[in-house]
Amino acid sequence: MKATIKTAFLTFALMCSMGMSASGTDNNTVKKRIQYGPSLMSATCSSDDAAPVLKAKSVKANVGVIANEGYIINAVIAVSVGTEKARFYEGQKSGSSYVIQAEKGVYDIMAYIASENSDEEIFLFKENVDLSSTKSIMLTQREATISTEISQKTPGGGDIILPSAGNRGNCSVADYMLMIRHSQYGTLLQSESVSFKNSCKRISVNLVPSRMSFTRMDEYSWEFGPIFVVNPIDFGKAVNGPDKDGWENVATSFAKTPMSDSWNKTQDMPYFAMTGYFVSIDNGCNAYVGMGNSDFSLPTNILFYWYPKGYDGYYKFYPMLRDNLIQMANASVTSMPYIMTEDGLLPCGLNLFDNGNAMLENGKFPKKGHPRFMKPLPKRAILGNAVPALMCLPSSSKSTAWDNGFTYGFKGRHGEEYGLDSYNFTGLMTAKQLEDIGGYRRTVSVKCDGNEICSSPGDFSNRMNWGNGETYQFDVSMWNVIIDKEIEGKVTGSMTYNASDGFIPTVTSLQFRDENDNVTDHLVASDNSNIEFTAATFKFVPGERRESYEYKAPSSVVVEYAPHGSSDFKPLVAEELAEYFFLPGYGNYYRVSLADIPLTETTWYDLRVTVNGEGEARQVQTLTPAFKAEKATGIHSMSCDADNNTYTVYSTDGKMVGEGENTLSRLKPGFYILKNGASVRKIHID
């Protein structure tokens, strides 16, 4: 009997906390929650994140709300108008009405009603109410005569159909988020419905509010790939949302890992799949969400995104591509999150380690990511098809203090995260299940002042007892990598830091770039290719709501190479490029030329990178193998159909350097562009 998971569900991770799940087999077909303010982590009661303090001369008003049968009153709120700092108050239910106690002033009043199945949401407004003189307000659902439908379309223009009796549909689950924004307060309320059968597609109001705006953010687990829609609502339109125009999509390939390949052999098809995405409000990291299922098709190596042309609003998705998933979203290989730009969907250029937002600017997404990491993936890119770099960060089980701990993970060539290879499966699968798929394929050891406090991947957690020692040492080996479907890969690393100093040195990214500055999985030409990597030392900074890091530059970095399997490492020169320094998430930027590597044929090489901090703080990692280098000879790009020896020859910067018969024999060694009629090719002359 194959072990399977027959549910469709949604999980949340806010600052590495908070979760919600729902089963597709539940009797309740909608999972709903409401949150006030701009953060799902905690309700916010004023525009400066501080709850309003009621003065002695506060006022009370009763708000009566009449809803139709089958509808639920979810909230009654008041927002101040014309004050220096907007204030927000929630009405408290008292009998058949709601009591708002607030400071004297003018307010916009809103009642939120929804059908029991959440197919329709209704908002009733009364604007510019002076609570100093108005003690009673009545709002009635029958007055909500202005309605709009939410378009729920596929990229091809077809309908999205959730499962129902007798109809399996083409979408297993949908996540509907309605964001309501007050022009003087900001995001006032978030309503979320996770639905397995209902469409949640109608919004009605009694008037079009002058200071409120509505935005729907929808994610659909469509059978051909996740769909993301950001939909600003215009109540002047009968229908809001996408048609068949304006869509963007991105897709890539993933290399299989030995662990996930073994796991899939124990599973029924379709395999459990789960997409992942960040939700951003005002550039703030509002939530990390994983959503998916096992008994519907959901390819997650592709995604589709739509928002209206020219949209530059307050609400955005940062979706990811994913593969090699075992049981949970983070136990996978996951691409860098994507962002919609004027040039289409691009990698966001942010190093969101461990799917956490600690690598942001105080929980905010920068307006632009690192420019070296925002190019589209090369067409032949295969994520997970290389030995990744080890990355370590200080971490704590509580946000208000550091307990001497850290976390670790692995980063691929294209910014992808090998979450599968740092995940702790304790509690998710039995020891027998883990043994049957070959185990973790990694070893872990943590020592405190020479005494081992963790000896296995299943025991490692940022919540473990780190002790009160001074010197900590971490050793890890991970070999859950197959390159080009045949080469076994392994990364071995060690890291030492002192608790009194608190700074942990680490590589934060590592890439190989060819002569055209394209990122490659591992294949390079030795003559004109580079290793480029970033490194930093980070210290844990406690925060009331979120952890963050203090940065310090490494004291030095060392890069060495050796033929694969050899211990004969030789140094390479690392040049720091100050113009590419970037925080958060990356740090100092280094470039290493591969031109001096002597080659006679295609050769695999191992790479060793050392990042030194202050004193004895150090991270050393060896990637075996890291790259395959070859001497550049002959065609590298475009084809040539000429069969004679007469060419026009250009340098790589476009200058003509030769013309006529047998001109090649007169050229100096280097790269050249050869043109013959309409045919072009690039060559290297030894």
For each residue, the residues with C-beta under 8 A, 3 or more apart:
1:
2: 266 267 268
3: 266 267 433
4: 267 268 272 294
5: 272 294 327
6: 24 25 294 295
7: 23 24 25 293 294
8: 22 23 24 172 173 196 221 292 293 294 295 296
9: 21 22 23 24 173 291 292 293
10: 20 21 22 31 173 175 194 289 290 291
11: 19 20 21 289 290 291 328 329
12: 18 19 20 40 287 288 289 290
13: 16 17 18 19 287 288 289 290 355 356
14: 17 18 39 40 41 286 287 288
15: 18 41 356 357 358 363 399 545 546 547
16: 13 354 356
17: 13 14 41
18: 12 13 14 15 40 41
19: 11 12 13
20: 10 11 12 31 33 194
21: 9 10 11
22: 8 9 10 26 28 31 194 196
23: 7 8 9 26
24: 6 7 8 9 163 172 173 196 293 295
25: 6 7
26: 22 23 29 31 196
27:
28: 22 31
29: 26 117 195 196 197 198
30: 117 118 193 194 195 196 197 198 200
31: 10 20 22 26 28 193 194 195
32: 114 118 191 192 193 194
33: 20 192
34: 74 75 112 189 190 191 192
35: 39 40 43 189 190 192
36: 43 44 45 75 77 88 90 188 189 190
37: 42 43 44 45 49 88 187 188 189
38: 44 186 187 281 282 284 286
39: 14 35 42 44 281 284 286
40: 12 14 18 35 190 286 287
41: 14 15 17 18 545
42: 37 39 545
43: 35 36 37
44: 36 37 38 39 49 88
45: 36 37 50 51 52 87 88 89
46: 49 50 51 52 85 86 87 88
47: 85 86 87 184 185 186
48: 85
49: 37 44 46
50: 45 46
51: 45 46
52: 45 46 87 88 89 102 103
53:
54: 58 101 102 103
55: 58 103
56:
57: 103 104
58: 54 55 101 102 103 104
59: 101 102 103 104 131 132
60: 99 100 101 135
61: 78 99 100 102 129 131 134 135 136 137
62: 94 97 98 99 100 135 136 137
63: 76 91 97 98 99 100 109 111 137 138 139
64: 96 97 98 136 137 138 139
65: 73 76 97 98 111 113 124 139 140 141
66: 138 139 140 141 142
67: 71 72 73 113 122 141
68: 71 141 142
69:
70: 115 116
71: 67 68 113 114 115 116 120 122 141
72: 67 113 114 115 116
73: 65 67 76 111 112 113
74: 34 112 113 114 191
75: 34 36 90 91 110 111 112 189
76: 63 65 73 90 91 98 100 109 110 111 112
77: 36 88 89 90 91 109 110 112 188 189
78: 61 88 89 91 100 102 107 108 109 110 129 131
79: 86 87 88 89 107 108 110 182 184 185 188 211
80: 83 86 87 88 102 103 105 106 107 184 185
81: 86 105 106 107 108 127 128 184 211
82: 105 106 184
83: 80 86 87 105 184
84:
85: 46 47 48
86: 46 47 79 80 81 83 182 184 185 186
87: 45 46 47 52 79 80 83 102 103 105
88: 36 37 44 45 46 52 77 78 79 80 185 188
89: 45 52 77 78 79 100 101 102 107
90: 36 75 76 77 100
91: 63 75 76 77 78 98 99 100
92: 98 99 100 101
93: 97 98 99
94: 62 97 98 99
95:
96: 64
97: 62 63 64 65 93 94
98: 62 63 64 65 76 91 92 93 94 111
99: 60 61 62 63 91 92 93 94
100: 60 61 62 63 76 78 89 90 91 92 107 109 131
101: 54 58 59 60 89 92
102: 52 54 58 59 61 78 80 87 89 105 107 131
103: 52 54 55 57 58 59 80 87
104: 57 58 59 131 132
105: 80 81 82 83 87 102 130 131 132
106: 80 81 82 128 129 130 131
107: 78 79 80 81 89 100 102 129 130 131
108: 78 79 81 125 126 127 128 129 182 209 211 212
109: 63 76 77 78 100 125 126 127 129 137 139
110: 75 76 77 78 79 123 124 125 180 188 209 212
111: 63 65 73 75 76 98 123 124 139
112: 34 73 74 75 76 77 121 122 123 189 191
113: 65 67 71 72 73 74 121 122 123 124 141
114: 32 71 72 74 118 120 121 122 191
115: 70 71 72 118 119 120 121
116: 70 71 72
117: 29 30 198
118: 30 32 114 115 121 176 193 195 198 200
119: 115 198 199 200 201 202
120: 71 114 115 202 203 204
121: 112 113 114 115 118 178 191 200 202 203 204
122: 67 71 112 113 114 141 144 203 204 205
123: 110 111 112 113 144 180 203 204 205 206 209 212
124: 65 110 111 113 139 140 141 143 144 205 206
125: 108 109 110 205 206 207 209 212
126: 108 109 129 137 139
127: 81 108 109 207 209 210 211
128: 81 106 108
129: 61 78 106 107 108 109 126 134 137
130: 105 106 107 133 134
131: 59 61 78 100 102 104 105 106 107 134
132: 59 104 105
133: 130
134: 61 129 130 131 137
135: 60 61 62
136: 61 62 64
137: 61 62 63 64 109 126 129 134
138: 63 64 66
139: 63 64 65 66 109 111 124 126 143 206
140: 65 66 124 143
141: 65 66 67 68 71 113 122 124 144
142: 66 68
143: 124 139 140 206
144: 122 123 124 141 147 204 205 206
145: 204 206
146: 204 205 206 207 208 235
147: 144 202 203 204 205
148: 202 203 204 233 234 235 237 238 239 240
149: 201 202 238 239 240
150: 199 200 201 202 203 216 218 231 239 240 241
151: 231 239 240 241 242 243
152: 159 160 174 199 201 218 220 241
153: 157 158 159 160 241 242 243 244
154: 157 158 159 160 170 222 224 227
155: 227 244 247 249 304 306
156: 244
157: 153 154 243 244
158: 153 154 170
159: 152 153 154
160: 152 153 154 170 171 174 220 222 227
161: 164 167 169 170 171
162: 169 171 172 173 174 195 196 197 198 199
163: 24 167 168 169 172 196 197
164: 161 167 169 197
165:
166:
167: 161 163 164
168: 163 296
169: 161 162 163 164 172
170: 154 158 160 161 222 223
171: 160 161 162 174 220 221 222 223 296
172: 8 24 162 163 169 196 221 223 292 293 295 296 298
173: 8 9 10 24 162 194 195 196 221 291 292 293
174: 152 160 162 171 194 195 200 218 219 220 221
175: 10 192 193 194 195 218 219 289 291
176: 118 192 193 194 195 200 216 217 218
177: 190 191 192 216 217 218 279
178: 121 190 191 192 203 214 215 216 217
179: 187 189 190 214 215 216 217 281 314 315
180: 110 123 187 188 189 190 191 212 213 214
181: 185 186 187 188 212 213 214 215 314
182: 79 86 108 185 186 188 211 212
183: 211 212 213
184: 47 79 80 81 82 83 86 211
185: 47 79 80 86 88 181 182 188
186: 38 47 86 181 182 282
187: 37 38 179 180 181 190 281 282 314
188: 36 37 77 79 88 110 180 181 182 185 212
189: 34 35 36 37 75 77 112 179 180
190: 34 35 36 40 177 178 179 180 187
191: 32 34 74 112 114 121 177 178 180
192: 32 33 34 35 175 176 177 178
193: 30 31 32 118 175 176 198 200
194: 10 20 22 30 31 32 173 174 175 176 291
195: 29 30 31 118 162 173 174 175 176 198 199 200
196: 8 22 24 26 29 30 162 163 172 173
197: 29 30 162 163 164
198: 29 30 117 118 119 162 193 195
199: 119 150 152 162 195
200: 30 118 119 121 150 174 176 193 195
201: 119 149 150 152
202: 119 120 121 147 148 149 150
203: 120 121 122 123 147 148 150 178 214 216 233
204: 120 121 122 123 144 145 146 147 148
205: 122 123 124 125 144 146 147 208 209 235
206: 123 124 125 139 143 144 145 146
207: 125 127 146
208: 146 205 235 236
209: 108 110 123 125 127 205 212
210: 127
211: 79 81 108 127 182 183 184
212: 108 110 123 125 180 181 182 183 188 209
213: 180 181 183 232 233
214: 178 179 180 181 203 232 233
215: 178 179 181 230 231 232 233 313 314 315
216: 150 176 177 178 179 203 229 230 231 233 240 241
217: 176 177 178 179 228 229 230 231 279 315 317
218: 150 152 174 175 176 177 227 228 229 231
219: 174 175 226 227 228 229 275 277 289 291 317 319
220: 152 160 171 174 226 227 229
221: 8 171 172 173 174 226 275 291 292 293 296 298
222: 154 160 170 171 225 226 227 298 304
223: 170 171 172 296 297 298
224: 154 297 299 302
225: 222 249 251 298 299 300 302 303 304
226: 219 220 221 222 275 277 291 298 300 303 304 319
227: 154 155 160 218 219 220 222 303 304 305 306
228: 217 218 219 277 303 304 305 306 317 319
229: 216 217 218 219 220 241 242 305 306 307
230: 215 216 217 306 307 311 313 315 316 317
231: 150 151 215 216 217 218 240 241 242 307 308
232: 213 214 215 240 308 311 313
233: 148 203 213 214 215 216 240
234: 148 237 240
235: 146 148 205 208
236: 208
237: 148 234 240
238: 148 149
239: 148 149 150 151
240: 148 149 150 151 216 231 232 233 234 237
241: 150 151 152 153 216 229 231
242: 151 153 229 231 245 246 247 306
243: 151 153 157 246
244: 153 155 156 157 247
245: 242
246: 242 243 306 307 308 309
247: 155 242 244 304 305 306
248: 304 305 306 340 344 345
249: 155 225 302 303 304 305 345
250: 302 303 321 338 345 376 377
251: 225 301 302 303 321
252: 301 321 335 377 381 382 383
253: 301 381 382 383
254: 301 321 323 324 333 382 383 384
255: 382 383 384 385 482 483 485
256: 260 261 324 384 482 485
257: 260 261 324 333 384 420 421 480 481 482
258: 261 262 438 441 480 481 482
259: 262 263 324 326 420 421 437 438 440 441 480
260: 256 257 263 264 323 324 325 326 332 420
261: 256 257 258 264 265
262: 258 259 265 266 436 437 438
263: 259 260 266 267 326 437
264: 260 261 267 271
265: 261 262
266: 2 3 262 263 433 436 437
267: 2 3 4 263 264 271 272
268: 2 4
269:
270: 273 294 295 296 297 298
271: 264 267 294 325
272: 4 5 267 292 293 294 325 327
273: 270 292 293 294 298 299 300 322 325
274: 290 291 292 293 298 300 322 325 328 329 332
275: 219 221 226 290 291 292 298 300 303 319 320 322 329
276: 288 289 290 319 320 322 329 334 355
277: 219 226 228 288 289 317 318 319 320 337
278: 285 286 287 288 289 317 318 337 352 357 365
279: 177 217 286 287 288 289 315 316 317 318
280: 283 284 285 286 315 316 317 318 365
281: 38 39 179 187 284 286 314 315
282: 38 186 187 314
283: 280 364 365 366 367
284: 38 39 280 281 363 364 365
285: 278 280 288 357 360 363 364 365
286: 14 38 39 40 278 279 280 281
287: 12 13 14 40 278 279
288: 12 13 14 276 277 278 279 285 355 356 357
289: 10 11 12 13 175 219 276 277 278 279
290: 10 11 12 13 274 275 276 328 329 330
291: 9 10 11 173 175 194 219 221 226 274 275
292: 8 9 172 173 221 272 273 274 275 298 300 329
293: 7 8 9 24 172 173 221 272 273 274 296 298
294: 4 5 6 7 8 270 271 272 273
295: 6 8 24 172 270
296: 8 168 171 172 221 223 270 293
297: 223 224 270
298: 172 221 222 223 225 226 270 273 274 275 292 293
299: 224 225 273 302
300: 225 226 273 274 275 292 303 321 322 323 325
301: 251 252 253 254 321 322 323
302: 224 225 249 250 251 299 321
303: 225 226 227 228 249 250 251 275 300 319 320 321 338 345
304: 155 222 225 226 227 228 247 248 249
305: 227 228 229 247 248 249 317 319 338 340 345
306: 155 227 228 229 230 242 246 247 248
307: 229 230 231 246 311 340
308: 231 232 246 311
309: 246
310:
311: 230 232 307 308
312:
313: 215 230 232 316
314: 179 181 187 215 281 282
315: 179 215 217 230 279 280 281
316: 230 279 280 313 339 340
317: 217 219 228 230 277 278 279 280 305 340
318: 277 278 279 280 337 338 339 348 365
319: 219 226 228 275 276 277 303 305 337 338
320: 275 276 277 303 334 335 336 337 338
321: 250 251 252 254 300 301 302 303 334 335 338 383
322: 273 274 275 276 300 301 325 329 332 333 334 335
323: 254 260 300 301 332 333 383 384
324: 254 256 257 259 260 332 333 384 420
325: 260 271 272 273 274 300 322 328 329 331 332 420
326: 259 260 263 331 332 420 423 425 429
327: 5 272 331 425 428 429
328: 11 274 290 325 331 423 428
329: 11 274 275 276 290 292 322 325 332 334 355
330: 290 334 354 355 419 423
331: 325 326 327 328 419 420 423 425 428
332: 260 274 322 323 324 325 326 329 419 420
333: 254 257 322 323 324 383 384 412 416 417 418 419 420
334: 276 320 321 322 329 330 355 416 417 419
335: 252 320 321 322 338 347 383 414 415 416
336: 320 347 348 349 350 352 373 414 415 416 417
337: 277 278 318 319 320 347 348 350 352
338: 250 303 305 318 319 320 321 335 345 346 347 348
339: 316 318 345 346 347 348 369
340: 248 305 307 316 317 344 345
341: 344 345 346
342:
343: 346
344: 248 340 341
345: 248 249 250 303 305 338 339 340 341
346: 338 339 341 343 349 374 375 376
347: 335 336 337 338 339 369 373 374 375 376 377 414 415
348: 318 336 337 338 339 365 369 374
349: 336 346 368 369 370 371 372 373 374
350: 336 337 359 360 365 366 369 370 373 584 585
351: 359 370 373 411 415 508 509 584 585 586
352: 278 336 337 355 356 357 359 360 585
353: 356 358 359 391 393 409 411 417 508 585
354: 16 330 393 407 409 417 419 422
355: 13 276 288 329 330 334 352 417 419
356: 13 15 16 288 352 353 359
357: 15 278 285 288 352 360 363 546
358: 15 353 393 546 547 548 549
359: 350 351 352 353 356 549 584 585
360: 285 350 352 357 363 364 365 366 584 585
361: 364 365 366 583 584
362: 546 548
363: 15 284 285 357 360 545 546 548
364: 283 284 285 360 361
365: 278 280 283 284 285 318 348 350 360 361
366: 283 350 360 361 369 584
367: 283
368: 349 371 374
369: 339 347 348 349 350 366 373 374
370: 349 350 351 373 374 580 582 585 586
371: 349 368 374 580
372: 349 375 532 580 589
373: 336 347 349 350 351 369 370 415 509
374: 346 347 348 349 368 369 370 371
375: 346 347 372 519
376: 250 346 347
377: 250 252 347 381 383 414
378: 381 518 519 520
379:
380:
381: 252 253 377 378 414 519 521
382: 252 253 254 255 385 521
383: 252 253 254 255 321 323 333 335 377 412 414 416
384: 254 255 256 257 323 324 333 412 416 418 481
385: 255 382 483 484 521 522
386: 412 413 481 483 489 521 522 626
387: 481 483 489 490 491 522 623 624 625 626
388: 410 411 412 413 418 421 481 491 510 623
389: 410 411 412 491 507 509 510 533 609 621 623
390: 408 409 410 476 478 491 493 495 506 507 619 621
391: 353 408 409 410 411 506 507 508
392: 406 407 408 474 495 504 506 619
393: 353 354 358 406 407 408 504 506 538 549
394: 402 405 406 502 504 538 539 540 549
395: 405 406 407 462 540 547
396: 399 401 402 403 405 462 540 542 547
397: 403 405 462 463
398: 401 403
399: 15 396 542 543 544 545 546 547
400: 542 543 544
401: 396 398 542
402: 394 396 405 502 540 542
403: 396 397 398 466
404: 448 466 467 468 469 472 499
405: 394 395 396 397 402 462 464 466
406: 392 393 394 395 462 472 474 495 497 504
407: 354 392 393 395 422 462
408: 390 391 392 393 422 474 476
409: 353 354 390 391 417 418 419 421 422
410: 388 389 390 391 417 418 421 422 478 491
411: 351 353 388 389 391 415 416 417 418 507 508 509 510
412: 333 383 384 386 388 389 415 416 417 418
413: 386 388 416 510 511 512 519 520 521 522
414: 335 336 347 377 381 383 511 519
415: 335 336 347 351 373 411 412 509
416: 333 334 335 336 383 384 411 412 413
417: 333 334 336 353 354 355 409 410 411 412
418: 333 384 388 409 410 411 412 421 422 480
419: 330 331 332 333 334 354 355 409 422 423
420: 257 259 260 324 325 326 331 332 333 423 480
421: 257 259 388 409 410 418 441 442 478 480
422: 354 407 408 409 410 418 419
423: 326 328 330 331 419 420
424: 457 458 460 461
425: 326 327 331 428 429 434 440 458
426: 458 459
427:
428: 327 328 331 425
429: 326 327 425 433 434
430: 433 434
431: 434 435
432: 435 436
433: 3 266 429 430 436 437
434: 425 429 430 431 437 439 440
435: 431 432 438 439
436: 262 266 432 433
437: 259 262 263 266 433 434
438: 258 259 262 435 441
439: 434 435
440: 259 425 434 443 456 457 458 480
441: 258 259 421 438 478 479 480
442: 421 457 476 477 478 479 480
443: 440 456 457 475 476 477
444: 454 455 456 457 459 460 474 475 476
445: 452 454 455 473 474 475 476
446: 452 453 454 460 472 473 474
447: 450 451 452 453 472 473 474
448: 404 451 453 466 467 469 471 472
449: 467 469 470 471
450: 447 471
451: 447 448 469
452: 445 446 447 455
453: 446 447 448 464 465 466 467
454: 444 445 446 459 460 464
455: 444 445 452 459
456: 440 443 444 459 460
457: 424 440 442 443 444 460
458: 424 425 426 440
459: 426 444 454 455 456 464
460: 424 444 446 454 456 457 464
461: 424 464
462: 395 396 397 405 406 407
463: 397
464: 405 453 454 459 460 461
465: 453
466: 403 404 405 448 453 469 472
467: 404 448 449 453
468: 404 499
469: 404 448 449 451 466 472 499
470: 449 498 499 500
471: 448 449 450 496 497 498 499 616
472: 404 406 446 447 448 466 469 496 497 498 499
473: 445 446 447 494 495 496
474: 392 406 408 444 445 446 447 493 494 495 496
475: 443 444 445 493 494
476: 390 408 442 443 444 445 491 492 493 494
477: 442 443 490 491 492 493
478: 390 410 421 441 442 481 490 491 492
479: 441 442 488 489 490 491
480: 257 258 259 418 420 421 440 441 442
481: 257 258 384 386 387 388 478 488 489 490 491
482: 255 256 257 258 485 486 487 488 489
483: 255 385 386 387 486 487 488 489 521 522 625
484: 385 487
485: 255 256 482
486: 482 483
487: 482 483 484 604 625
488: 479 481 482 483
489: 386 387 479 481 482 483 623 624 625
490: 387 477 478 479 481 623 624
491: 387 388 389 390 410 476 477 478 479 481 621 622 623 624
492: 476 477 478 621 622 624
493: 390 474 475 476 477 619 620 621 622
494: 473 474 475 476 618 619 620 621
495: 390 392 406 473 474 504 505 506 618 619 620
496: 471 472 473 474 616 617 618 619
497: 406 471 472 501 502 503 504 505 613 617
498: 470 471 472 501 502 615 616 617
499: 404 468 469 470 471 472 502
500: 470
501: 497 498 539 613 614 615 617
502: 394 402 497 498 499 539 540
503: 497 537 538 539 550 552 613 614 617
504: 392 393 394 406 495 497 537 538 539 613 617 619
505: 495 497 535 536 537 554 611 612 613 617 618 619
506: 390 391 392 393 495 535 536 537 538 611 619
507: 389 390 391 411 510 533 534 535 609 611 619 621
508: 351 353 391 411 533 534 535 536 585 586 587
509: 351 373 389 411 415 533 534 586
510: 388 389 411 413 507 531 532 533 609 623
511: 413 414 519 531 532 533
512: 413 519 520 521 522 523 524 529 530 531 532 626 627
513: 517 518 519 520 524 529 530 531 532
514: 517 518 520 523 524 525 528 529
515: 525 527 528 529 632 636 671
516: 637
517: 513 514
518: 378 513 514
519: 375 378 381 413 414 511 512 513
520: 378 413 512 513 514 523 524
521: 381 382 385 386 413 483 512
522: 385 386 387 413 483 512 625 626 627 628
523: 512 514 520 627 628 630
524: 512 513 514 520 529 594 627 628 629 630
525: 514 515 528 529 629 630 631 632 636 684
526: 529 594 595 597 599 629 630 631 632
527: 515 595 631 632 671 684
528: 514 515 525 595 632 671
529: 512 513 514 515 524 525 526 594 595 629
530: 512 513 591 592 593 594
531: 510 511 512 513 559 572 591 592 594 607 627
532: 372 510 511 512 513 589 590 591 592
533: 389 507 508 509 510 511 559 589 590 592 609
534: 507 508 509 582 586 587 588 589 590
535: 505 506 507 508 554 557 587 588 590 609 611
536: 505 506 508 551 552 553 554 583 586 587 588
537: 503 504 505 506 551 552 553 554 611 613 614 617
538: 393 394 503 504 506 549 550 551 552
539: 394 501 502 503 504 549 550 551 552
540: 394 395 396 402 502 547 549
541: 547 548 549 550
542: 396 399 400 401 402 547
543: 399 400 546 547 548
544: 399 400
545: 15 41 42 363 399
546: 15 357 358 362 363 399 543
547: 15 358 395 396 399 540 541 542 543
548: 358 362 363 541 543
549: 358 359 393 394 538 539 540 541 584
550: 503 538 539 541
551: 536 537 538 539 583 587
552: 503 536 537 538 539 613 614
553: 536 537 587 588
554: 505 535 536 537 557 587 588 611 612 613
555: 612 613 614
556: 612
557: 535 554 574 588 590 609 610 611 612
558: 571 574 608 609 610 612
559: 531 533 571 572 573 574 590 592 607 608 609 610
560: 569 570 571 572 607 608 609
561: 569 570 572 597 605 606 607 608 626
562: 566 567 568 569 570 605 606 608
563: 566 568 603 604 605 606
564: 603 604 605 606 624 625
565: 606 624
566: 562 563 569 606
567: 562
568: 562 563
569: 560 561 562 566 606 608
570: 560 561 562
571: 558 559 560
572: 531 559 560 561 592 593 594 596
573: 559 592 593
574: 557 558 559 590 591 592
575: 590 591 592 593
576: 588 589 590
577: 580 581 589 590 591
578: 581 589
579: 589
580: 370 371 372 577 589
581: 577 578 586 587 588 589
582: 370 534 585 586 587 589
583: 361 536 551 586 587
584: 350 351 359 360 361 366 549
585: 350 351 352 353 359 360 370 508 582
586: 351 370 508 509 534 536 581 582 583 589
587: 508 534 535 536 551 553 554 581 582 583
588: 534 535 536 553 554 557 576 581
589: 372 532 533 534 576 577 578 579 580 581 582 586
590: 532 533 534 535 557 559 574 575 576 577
591: 530 531 532 574 575 577
592: 530 531 532 533 559 572 573 574 575
593: 530 572 573 575 596
594: 524 526 529 530 531 572 597 629
595: 526 527 528 529
596: 572 593
597: 526 561 594 605 629
598:
599: 526 602 603 629 630 631
600: 631
601: 630 631
602: 599 628 629 630
603: 563 564 599 628 629 630
604: 487 563 564 625 627 628
605: 561 562 563 564 597 625 626 627 628 629
606: 561 562 563 564 565 566 569 622 623 624 625 626
607: 531 559 560 561 622 623 626 627
608: 558 559 560 561 562 569 620 621 622 623
609: 389 507 510 533 535 557 558 559 560 620 621 623
610: 557 558 559 618 619 620
611: 505 506 507 535 537 554 557 618 619
612: 505 554 555 556 557 558 617 618
613: 497 501 503 504 505 537 552 554 555 617 618
614: 501 503 537 552 555 617
615: 498 501
616: 471 496 498
617: 496 497 498 501 503 504 505 537 612 613 614
618: 494 495 496 505 610 611 612 613
619: 390 392 493 494 495 496 504 505 506 507 610 611
620: 493 494 495 608 609 610
621: 389 390 491 492 493 494 507 608 609
622: 491 492 493 606 607 608
623: 387 388 389 489 490 491 510 606 607 608 609 626
624: 387 489 490 491 492 564 565 606
625: 387 483 487 489 522 564 604 605 606 628
626: 386 387 512 522 561 605 606 607 623
627: 512 522 523 524 531 604 605 607
628: 522 523 524 602 603 604 605 625
629: 524 525 526 529 594 597 599 602 603 605
630: 523 524 525 526 599 601 602 603
631: 525 526 527 599 600 601 684 686
632: 515 525 526 527 528 636 671 684
633: 683 684 686
634: 683 684
635: 638 639 640 681 682 683
636: 515 525 632 681 682 683 684
637: 516 680 681 682
638: 635 679 680 681 682
639: 635 679 681
640: 635 674 676 679 680 681
641: 676 677 679
642: 646 647 676 677 679
643:
644: 676
645: 661 662 664
646: 642 660 661 663 676
647: 642 658 659 663 664 674 675 676
648: 656 658 659 674 675 676
649: 656 657 658 659 663 664 667 672 673 674 675
650: 654 655 656 657 672 673 674 675
651: 654 655 657 670 672 673
652: 671 672 673 682
653:
654: 650 651 673
655: 650 651
656: 648 649 650 659
657: 649 650 651 667 672
658: 647 648 649 663 664 666 667
659: 647 648 649 656 663
660: 646 663
661: 645 646
662: 645 665 666
663: 646 647 649 658 659 660 666 667
664: 645 647 649 658 667 674 685
665: 662
666: 658 662 663
667: 649 657 658 663 664 670 672 685
668: 685
669: 684 685 686
670: 651 667 684 685
671: 515 527 528 632 652 682 683 684
672: 649 650 651 652 657 667 682 683 684 685
673: 649 650 651 652 654 680 681 682
674: 640 647 648 649 650 664 680 681 682 683
675: 647 648 649 650 679 680
676: 640 641 642 644 646 647 648 679 680
677: 641 642
678:
679: 638 639 640 641 642 675 676
680: 637 638 640 673 674 675 676
681: 635 636 637 638 639 640 673 674
682: 635 636 637 638 652 671 672 673 674
683: 633 634 635 636 671 672 674
684: 525 527 631 632 633 634 636 669 670 671 672
685: 664 667 668 669 670 672
686: 631 633 669
